[in-house]
Amino acid sequence: MFPKEPLNNPVLPQRADPWVYKHTDGYYYFTASVPEYDRIEIRRSLTLNDLSKAEPLTIWRKPESGLMSANIWAPEIHYSGGKWYVYFAAAHTSDTIEGIFDHRMFVLENEADNPLEGTWVEKGQLHTDWESFSLDATRFDHKGISYLVWAQKDPAIEGNSNLYIAELENPWTIKGPQVMISTPELEWEIIGFKVNEGAAVIKHAGRVFISYSASATDHNYCMGLLAAPEDSDLLDPASWSKSVVPVFQSNATTGQFGPGHNSFTRSADDSEDIIVYHARNYTDIVGDPLYDPNRHTRAQVFTWNLDGTPNFGFPVPDDRIEE
C-alpha cells in the first residue's frame, strides 16, 4: 500500500499537453509536448511527484523534412492488446494557412513489456475522412469496442477544430465514418480562436465523460465537458451533452492561468482520481503563446458531485520552488 503524499506543483516544468498512463506494473508513464516541439520523450516513476526526477528517454525525433518534420505536439502513450502505442501530431511546416497549422496524426508502436525498452516503430498516419488540420488523438475502450477521439478542422465549418469520435479497426486505423460530437460555439470556446481540442476520457456513475480544451492557448484557455450515458450509442451525436460553462479555468487568486489539455489518472493506492494538466503562473506573454515554454505540468485530486459529474475545483497554487 502506498502512503498518501501531497502532490507537488508544478509536477514537471515546461511540459505542456501532459499525458499520464498508470500501468498494471504500478508505474506512471508520462509524455508531453517539449518546448522545442522536435521529439517525443517518455519517462516513468512510481509516484507523480517523482516524474520530475525520472530520466526522460527520447523515443523518436522528427526528421529534417516530410510530413512529420515540424511542430511535434501532444503525444499520448497508451497500452492495448499487449503493445504500447504513442499517438501524436506533426506538421510538414511551421507556417500556417489562414491561421491554421497543417498537422496530421501519427502512431508509434512498441511490443516490449517496458516502453522504455524495445523498438518504437512508425505505423504511419492515422487517416480520417478528409485531409485537414488534425491533432490530439486519444483512445479508450468501452463495452468491448475501441474508440478514437480527436480534434480536426472541417473545411466546411468556420473555426480551428471540432471534436470527432470513431470506432477503431486497429490502433492506427479508424472505422468510418467519423462523427462530430462538439464544435466551438459557446462564448468561452471561441476567445482568440474557435477551438475544441485535447480530449480525455473518464467514466463514472453510469456515464462516459470527455473533457476538452477551448479558446486560445493564453489565459483564456479552459476546459469543457461532454457526457453520454454508458449504454447509449457513443457514435450518435445526440448521446452527448455539453457543459454550458467551463468546468476548469484560470484563477487569479491561485495564480494559475490557462489550465487545460489534461489527462486523468489515479493515485498510487487507487483511492483517488487525479487530473493532470498544464497551466502558466502568469498572463503577460510575449509573442505567440504557443511558443512560450512555461506551460508547466500540474496535477491535483478531484472529486465527484452528487449528480455524478466531476468536480475539478480550481487550479491549485504552485508549491514547488522552481530551480
Sequence and secondary structure as in RCSB ss.txt:
>XXXX:A:sequence
MFPKEPLNNPVLPQRADPWVYKHTDGYYYFTASVPEYDRIEIRRSLTLNDLSKAEPLTIWRKPESGLMSANIWAP
EIHYSGGKWYVYFAAAHTSDTIEGIFDHRMFVLENEADNPLEGTWVEKGQLHTDWESFSLDATRFDHKGISYLVW
AQKDPAIEGNSNLYIAELENPWTIKGPQVMISTPELEWEIIGFKVNEGAAVIKHAGRVFISYSASATDHNYCMGL
LAAPEDSDLLDPASWSKSVVPVFQSNATTGQFGPGHNSFTRSADDSEDIIVYHARNYTDIVGDPLYDPNRHTRAQ
VFTWNLDGTPNFGFPVPDDRIEE
>XXXX:A:secstr
        SSSBTT EEEEEEE TTS EEEEEE TT SEEEEEEESSSGGGGTS  EEEEE  SSSTTSEEEEEE
EEEEETTEEEEEEEEES S  BTTB   EEEEEEE SSSTTSS  EEEEE   SS S EEEEEEEEETTEEEEEE
EE  TTSSSSBEEEEEEEEETTEEEEEEEEEE   SGGG SSS BEEEEEEEEETTEEEEEEEES SSTT EEEE
EEEETTS TTSGGG EE SS SB  BTTTTBEEEEEEEEEE TTS SEEEEEEEES     S GGG    EEEEE
EEEE TTS EE        S   
